[in-house]
Amino acid sequence: MASEAKTSSKDNYLKVKTILVSQPKPERSPYYHLEQKWDVKIDWRQFIHVEPVTEKEFRKNRLRPDDYTAIIFTSKLSIEHFFRLCEEMRIKMSMQTKYFCLTEAIANYLQKFIIYRKRKVFVGKRKIVDLNSSFVKHSGEKFLLPCSNLGAKEVVSYLKENELDFQEAMMYRTVASDLSDLSDVTYDVLIFFSPLGIESLYENFPDFKQNNTRLAIFGNSTKKAVEEKGLTTNILAPTPETPSMSMALEAYLKKSNK
């Protein structure tokens, strides 16, 4: 049974010496500055990873990407796996295919796979509703939504509400990573960015107890997953004061490591 929601409001701010970030180590990161400034040791470990849906698996859905006149991309990963499967299935998309991208960054990434100027690409700012005028103008298209096993709930809700002809297509999976080589996760701070990260923690360490470990959590859905495990969120982002996790962590370190 899930415990009541808990967020640390009264914290004794024990000194932080070790931090584990549940992501792969990047080349550049604001965390490196924090490591030096506050004399902490930061480790990186990917708690979740993406696996491709194979061509054989995908064919079982009896879907062909070239049966659709418009594709909706919600991430760079969705672009990568869409064109990977097209290549494996020996499918060449029509020059008339329309592409709807949630953000400019996603649309720019699309240029790696298509001759951009010859295609019809529609770009939003961040959310699916930003593309509303484009969907209204092209409501007669047959849309394909490449996604992971987690789906794209907000996008699907929008498409249903607007009665657009669409089909979801799972092309990759986000799954828990094998952390069996880690002896334990006894760090002063653990940083998580998704509910799947919390699931991976318990899948790999079913007997995990929080004790004095502080949990730094990004996003409300991740916070909810923490609460359902009966754990306490000590550091939360984004907030108006700390829009990024690195800022939220530093705000905490200012108190714990002063």
Secondary structure, DSSP 4 states (H G I P E B T S, - for coil): -PPPP-B-SS---PPP-EEEESSPPPSS-HHHHHHHHTT-EEEE--SEEEEEPPHHHHHTTT--GGG-SEEEE-SHHHHHHHHHHHHHTT----TT-EEEESSHHHHHHHTTTS-GGGSEEEE-SSSGGGGHHHHHHTTTSEEEEEEETT--HHHHHHHHHTT-EEEEEEEEEEEE---TT-S----SEEEE-SHHHHHHHHHH-TT---TT-EEEEESHHHHHHHHHTT--B-EEES-SS--SHHHHHHHHHHHH--
